[in-house]
Amino acid sequence: MTDKKSLVELLPDLIAKKFQLPIKERKLCITETQSQATCRWVEIRMKQSVPSFCLTIDKPRKKGESDPVFSFFNPEEKGICSKNDAILICQKRQKHYVFLIELKSKNPGDYLKQLKSAQTFVQFILARIKLYELCKYSLKDLEFRGILFSCRHCRKTPDDGTSKHIEQKEIEFKNRNGLLVTEQECNQSYNLTVFLK
């Protein structure tokens, strides 16, 4: 069919607007809303030649109600409704990268489980897309990568809230229980290209 789209063109039509994180003026800003958080934000400068889409399923649950994303799970069962902060999907040529992103202020705790949970969630979405043959490209050449942004090694940032763009060094991803993961500083601005190498 000629009306089929690439994955990043298709996702804005498939994912409800309330779960989409906007990329404005080629910048993606992921923020932490909890008032006591020291890991407040991360900005990723996008590249026009790398089509991208971002979503979040990190929606708070109201006391006494079911989970707003996983309403069929019992939210009282530990970890079953675990979510990460953002999922960024990029297409570089015919290859797709899925960045599973988590912001942590101090103790990263079970962040790896949160990222692996996000990976299984994305695999579920992709399985549905494949089942109904919605995408014009094969989704076989796809790589999952986890990014933990934390304050464990943070440098002092300006108090005026201005964006600080740090020197971009090569970022290394290490295999952590079957997922390529890197740990980076919060409250910084990064170029997308450093994560695509």
C-alpha positions in Angstrom: 0.0 0.0 0.0 1.3 3.4 -0.9 -0.3 5.1 2.1 1.8 3.3 4.7 4.1 5.5 6.7 7.5 5.2 8.5 7.4 4.4 12.2 8.0 8.0 13.4 5.4 9.3 10.9 2.9 6.6 12.1 3.2 7.0 15.9 1.7 10.5 16.1 -1.5 9.0 14.6 -1.5 5.9 16.8 -0.5 7.4 20.2 -3.1 9.5 22.0 -2.0 13.2 22.2 -1.9 13.2 26.0 1.0 10.8 25.9 3.0 12.6 23.3 6.0 14.8 24.3 6.4 17.6 21.9 9.7 18.4 20.0 9.6 22.1 19.6 12.2 24.1 17.5 14.2 20.9 17.3 14.5 20.6 21.1 13.0 17.9 23.3 12.7 18.9 27.0 12.0 16.2 29.6 11.2 17.5 33.0 10.6 16.1 36.5 7.6 17.7 38.2 8.1 16.5 41.7 9.0 19.6 43.8 11.8 17.9 45.8 13.6 16.6 42.7 17.1 17.9 42.1 17.2 16.2 38.7 14.8 18.7 37.2 15.3 18.6 33.4 17.2 17.3 30.4 17.2 18.9 26.9 18.0 17.0 23.8 18.8 19.0 20.7 17.3 17.1 17.8 18.7 16.7 14.3 16.4 17.6 11.3 17.9 14.7 9.3 16.9 12.2 12.0 13.0 12.0 12.2 11.9 11.4 15.8 8.9 10.9 18.0 8.7 11.0 21.8 6.1 9.8 24.3 5.6 9.4 28.0 3.5 7.0 29.9 4.6 8.4 33.3 1.2 9.6 34.3 0.4 9.9 38.0 -2.3 7.7 39.6 -5.0 9.3 41.8 -5.4 7.6 45.1 -8.1 4.9 45.1 -8.2 4.8 41.2 -6.7 2.4 38.7 -3.5 3.2 37.0 -4.1 5.7 34.1 -2.1 3.6 31.6 -2.3 0.0 32.9 -5.8 0.0 34.2 -6.1 -3.8 33.8 -3.3 -4.3 36.4 -3.7 -4.1 40.1 -1.6 -1.0 41.0 -1.0 -2.3 44.5 1.2 -5.1 43.2 4.8 -3.9 43.4 6.4 -2.9 40.1 3.6 -4.1 37.8 2.7 -0.6 36.8 6.3 0.7 36.7 7.0 3.4 34.1 9.9 5.5 32.9 10.0 9.2 32.1 10.2 9.2 28.3 10.5 7.0 25.2 12.3 8.6 22.3 12.1 6.8 18.9 14.5 8.0 16.1 15.1 6.8 12.6 18.5 7.2 11.1 18.4 6.0 7.5 16.6 2.6 7.8 17.6 1.9 11.4 15.4 2.7 14.4 16.7 3.6 17.8 14.5 3.5 20.8 15.8 5.5 23.8 14.3 4.6 27.1 14.9 7.6 29.4 14.7 7.9 33.1 15.5 10.9 35.4 16.6 10.2 38.9 17.6 12.8 41.5 19.6 10.7 44.0 19.3 6.9 44.4 18.7 5.3 41.0 17.2 2.3 42.7 15.5 -0.1 40.3 15.9 2.2 37.3 17.1 -0.7 35.1 13.8 -2.5 35.8 11.9 0.6 34.8 13.9 0.8 31.5 13.3 -2.9 30.8 9.6 -2.4 31.6 9.5 0.4 29.0 11.3 -1.9 26.5 8.6 -4.6 26.9 5.9 -1.8 26.5 7.4 -0.6 23.2 7.8 -4.2 22.0 4.1 -4.6 22.6 3.3 -1.5 20.5 5.6 -2.7 17.7 4.1 -6.2 17.7 0.7 -4.6 17.1 2.0 -2.4 14.3 3.6 -5.5 12.7 0.5 -7.6 13.1 -1.6 -5.1 11.2 1.2 -4.2 8.7 0.9 -0.5 9.4 4.5 0.5 8.8 6.1 0.8 5.4 9.6 -0.3 6.6 10.7 -3.5 8.3 11.2 -3.0 12.0 13.9 -5.7 12.2 16.8 -3.2 12.3 15.9 -1.7 15.7 18.1 -1.0 18.7 17.0 -0.3 22.3 19.2 1.9 24.4 18.6 3.0 28.0 19.6 6.4 29.3 19.7 7.3 33.0 20.0 11.0 33.7 20.9 11.5 37.4 22.5 13.9 39.8 25.1 11.4 41.1 27.9 13.1 39.2 26.3 16.4 38.5 28.3 19.6 38.1 26.9 22.9 39.5 24.4 24.4 37.1 23.4 28.1 36.9 20.8 29.1 39.5 19.0 31.3 37.0 17.4 28.2 35.3 19.2 28.9 32.0 20.1 25.9 29.8 23.7 24.9 30.1 25.2 23.1 27.1 28.0 20.8 28.2 31.0 19.7 26.0 29.8 16.7 24.0 32.1 13.8 24.5 31.5 10.3 23.1 28.9 8.5 25.1 29.5 4.8 25.9 26.7 2.4 26.3 27.3 -0.8 28.4 25.3 -4.0 28.2 23.3 -4.2 31.5 21.3 -7.4 31.6 20.6 -7.4 27.8 20.0 -3.7 27.4 22.6 -1.1 26.3 22.6 1.6 29.0 24.5 4.9 29.7 24.4 7.1 32.8 24.6 10.9 32.2 24.2 14.1 34.1 20.9 15.8 34.7 20.1 19.5 34.2 22.1 19.6 31.0 21.6 20.0 27.2 22.8 17.2 24.9 23.0 16.8 21.1 21.0 13.8 19.9 24.0 12.7 17.8 26.1 11.7 20.8 23.6 9.0 21.6 23.4 7.7 18.0 27.1 6.6 17.8 
